[in-house]
Amino acid sequence: MNHFREAACLRRILVCVAMALAFARVSAQEAPPVGDKPFAEAAILLQLSDRDSAKQSMVLDVANNLIKHYGDPELVDIEIIAFGPGVELYFAANEPALSERIASLRVSGVRFVVCQNTLDTLARVRGKPPELIDGLYYVQTGVAHIVERSRNGFTLVRP
């Protein structure tokens, strides 16, 4: 009986070590820069905390519409912060069309930010971290990031 407890304990330790190694890559990413668009007339932070694919699509539409409205990607500073169920927008297994939309917005200077606390929770629940798309910025706490950006002049929009 003691042997089974030791094996279970060893499995838990191995899972923790694997998660720590996976998150070492994540933790090395820097938070998104502020003010990297000196000619921006507006700074917009789009919040995504919903799993609903229609809301995820709407957030991407809003970012695209803002770029069109300002006439130049350099005239609007846009970040999309995903936390809670909203991080599913960034899953690598999503349909290719969604990844293409994100890549197109990234080329226009939109920054995509993900909550590390949410990722940690998903890793604990699933036993491994989710596989995400490339090019994300990681912040420890999504809501705290919203508060900080709001203090720095970003307008929060939750489509």
N, C-alpha and C positions, 0 to 999 in steps of 0.2 A: 504494500500500500504506500509506503514511504517513497518508493521508487517512482510511482505515478505522480506524486506531488512534486518531486524534484524535476521530472520531465516536463510537467505543466509549467513550473516556474521557469525552467530553461527556455521553453517556447515563448513565454511572455517576454523574457529578457531579449531574445532574438528579434521578436517583433519590434520591441522598443528601439533596439539598435538599428534595425532596418529603417524605421521611421526617422530616426535621428539623422541617419546618412542621407535619406531622401530630402529631408528638410534643410540639410546643410547647404544644398544648392539653392533652395528657396530663400533662406535667410541671407545669402550673399547678395541677393538682388537689392538695389537701392530703392528707396521711396522715389516717387516721381518728382522731377524737378519743378520748381515754381518759377514763373517768369521767364521761361525759355522762348516766349513769343513776345518780343518787346513792342510789337506794333498791334497787339491784340486790343480790340475795343471792348471785349467782354471775356470773362472767365466763367465757364459753366461747368458744374459738377453734376453729372447725371447719376442718380442712385438706382441700383438694381438689386432688389432683395426678394424677388419673386421667381419661382420656378416656371411660371407660365410662359410658354414660347411666344405668345402674342405680345406680352409685355417686353420680353427680351428683344423681339423684332422692333417694337416701338421705340425702345431706347436707341437702337442703331439708326432707325429712321430719324429720330429727333437730332442726333448728332449730325447726320447727313444734311438735314434741312437747315441746321444752324450754319453749316459751312456754306451752303447755297445762299442763305440769307445775307451773310456778311460778305459774300462774293469772293473770298479768298481764305484758304485755311489759316493763313498767318494773321488774319484779323479776328480770330476767335480761338480761345484756349479752352479745349474740351477734355475732360476726364470722365471716364465711366468707372464708378466704384461698385464692385459686386461683393456682396456678403450674404451669409445665410444661403437659402436655396438659389439665390441669384448667381452664385458662382458656377452653376451648371452651364451658363453661357460660354464659359471658358474651357469646357471639357473638350479634350482632343477628339473624342469619339463623335462629336456633333456632325451633322451633315455638312458636306463640303461647301455648299452655298453659304452657310452661316460663317464658316471660316474665311471665305473669300470676302464677305462683307466686312468682317473685322479687319482683315489685311488691308483692304482698300481704305478704310478709315484710319488705320495706323499710318499709311503712306501720307495721309492728309494731316498727320500730327496729333490725332486723337490718342490719348494715353488710356490704357486699360489697366485697372488696378484691382487687386484681389486681396481679400481679408485672410491673413494667415491663421487667425483663430478659427475661422470656418474650416480651413483646410486641415488644421490639426484635429478638429472634431470629426471630420469625415474620415481621416486616417484611423482614428481610434475605433470608430463604429465599423468601418469596412475592413480593418486590419491592414490596410495599405493606403497610401495617399492617392488621390485621383490624378490621372494623367491630364495635364493641361496643355493648352496651345502655347507657343513660344511668344516672347515679346511682352509678357506681363510685368507689371510692377507689383511688388508685394509690400503690404503694410501690416503691422501686427493686428490692429483693430480697425475694422472698416468704419464704424460709427465715430471713433475718435478722429479718424482721417477726415470725415465729413466736417466735424467741428473745427478742426485746424484749418481746413481749406476755406470754410465759411469766414473764419477770422481773418484770412488772408485775401478776402475780396471775391472769392468764388460765389456764384449764385447757385444754390442747390435747387435742382429740378428733379422731381420724381414722376416720370411719365406714367 
